[in-house]
């Protein structure tokens, strides 16, 4: 189990969080074509390497935070609030 | 027999006290400080088990967790624990243990005849022999194999003891309390770091316990820990796993050394330890040499014999032969000689070495350049066949009853490997050692391939100081370093002696050198494949003493160096962990938490039958005098609602308070229907979709003020809807000025439903005019009941005139009782979840069985709710052709014709005489309106089939019922009653 640095609460156990998937997928604007919504819901890159993900601190501040995780090593590279951004290192 | 094989002096046992114990019913005695293994040895018990496959006799081979043979069922009855390593079981007075895998007795095991047909039992025999006919596998082959092979029996009754989980955090966690671990913990502790030192044995010291010559240093170090409050010593604690985030898993055997745990003390404690730095000082495991008969009782690892002799004063026999390829093993030979055993010879493939010369100087016959080609004896070693290295035909026999085996030492790299540290081949020790760590972790001493007590203690001190420095505690603490001369083990690799007979590489799993070669011939060249084909390096010992030997045999077959073959991946658990420790408190009723509503106690006092819905306990029905069965209660409660008035506890509904200038706008996007058009003081039924266009949840939304809404969700989706709203609010529309809070537990809810509902409430609700004009269907207001503040909403799930009252949870019982008391003249009865379900099916309201994650708004007959303009979640994808296909299953009603003909939920709807499923029945109930079974169903072309007859088929119960397809509303389709 890894430790996730919550930007609001500090480092916390993975068990306090719930996973919500790829944080790079952006909901399209309301007038976007159906295909754009289909991509938002279904299309995922599934990268091997660094990945920016949503983790909700359900056992804490309940904020969705962006977490940089390495999908091979489970290394946590950093975190940011939902509206913040993270530099993704080359994998 | 009374400890005939106990040395007259020495050992770390308390000879002043005798402990009585039984093995296979036979009484024996031992001393405090003994393990079950050492006590058995001291009593001359050489045969401790039968092997897994061939049922060969087996004796103790090791003195620690790596023991392959000494597995027993410890204790009896509900506390019987199978596959317990005798070498780790501390002796206590009254201990009972039984051998495993033998019938009728350990000495006369009828299945040892399996050895005679052993060619049929070679590697992979399960896959080859028991193929045909396929139907025999489950009924004949598997049960027979399970009886013949396998290990101990699990108890059949519940474990009476408690287990608990605990968490610990530290700067430096040190695993292993031998010379390296003690030095590391002392160095890190002296530097000021918070240290946890875990040791699986009940005594600290590791190999020092087998080296009385170092007791002065050992005692000095232990004394220093007393002054370091920042160092926590954890004996009897096995670290079994190394996980991400520098987390260790460990089991502390709190009360395993006692007959039973004292009150309020758990048997074991499951530790999760987070450390900034980890020092692995797990030592090394001695390895075997594969030669024919190397499994016969009396054969034993050299280091184990030294431990038994020096630590426990338990002697493995009378006359010793040693077979070793390294100088370290001679230490054991000398230890046994000092205990008075006769040393017959040292068999050594090497030409000469310092230890061989030392042995000769002690008068020991050293046969250089020789090897053991077989053992003599049946249930016990009586001698060994000796020959010149690699020369057949030169065999001579030597008589002995103890055969020490040593093929060298393997660092215990299991935990390091689990933490993704690569393993590097080391030529001089002919073994794998840990490479550069990936996580903040260091190996020290023998675990790092640094052998020798003095070297290990120096290395431990260095590594401990480094780990402390990495945590911000620099400095070079002045700690005592063990002064001793470490001899070079001068090892020459020797993996196998090729001669006729079974030469084992995995003694516990009965895997021989020939099995490995067979696996290779049949294409299982990869070490992981060979492992699974042969069962090599599996079981409780995970190949600790023979894993590398098997890899070496495979490497030879492949014609490659061992470094190219490698070892199978190490994974948790390094040593077995009992299920009780893993489960902890999460057993029985504590498997999951129970949620009780604010009216729970009232329901219990009034005889409600409670039912689990998710984590909640809810009243299912309220049996009354005169009710003959559950159905009569349910039908009575439902008739009361339809005919008079009933009250139902709906406190478990999810409730979300939504406030802020953009609240209405936000809810417009969350629901597929409009919310912003809702006037203050009104409620509206709403449906949420998922982004993929499928229905998610339904409920009502009340507008309490222009910028203040109360949203209700289904009981099951209270959590998911909250998360759904949080996700969109925080990540998709952070620009909206909205705050949300889950208030599910803050409010109790009660639904007062039935034609007399208003008459009843008008008498007790103050501060609110409930008249039909002043407070019409879907009106929302606030008042008081019995002095309790209430929010009142005129909404109905049952289809009757109904009001939902919400009151702060602390007022729940007062308000509820006020309704109950005032209801008597109106014939009021409380109704439970079953009647609620009956009523909503009659009314055609959907619930979890219809909101099943596959249905769209249109499928549920709710298409007209979807807004035509503006964005909402699920809008775009709900337009996909597959979701708008008119042939999709649609919600319909089904009714049976004969009064007591039961329709089953889950039944498939088929045209008479066909087998093609056109849909399925989702919810069923007996109806109080129609005096027959009715249900809701999802049916292809549902609307066009209304009025037709189909069969509801439930083949599992051999039931077929003719049903009429109807609209989904069985009562009051015009909604007149709710508006009355």
Interface residues (C-beta under 8 A of the other chain):
Chain A: X1 X2 X3 X14 X18 X20 X23 X27 X28 X30 X32 X33 X34 X36 X37 X38 X40 X41 X42 X54 X56 X58 X62 X63 X64 X73 X74 X76 X82 X83
Chain B: X243 X244 X245 X247 X272 X274 X420 X438 X691 X692 X723 X726 X727 X730 X731 X732 X734 X870 X871 X875 X876 X877 X879 X880
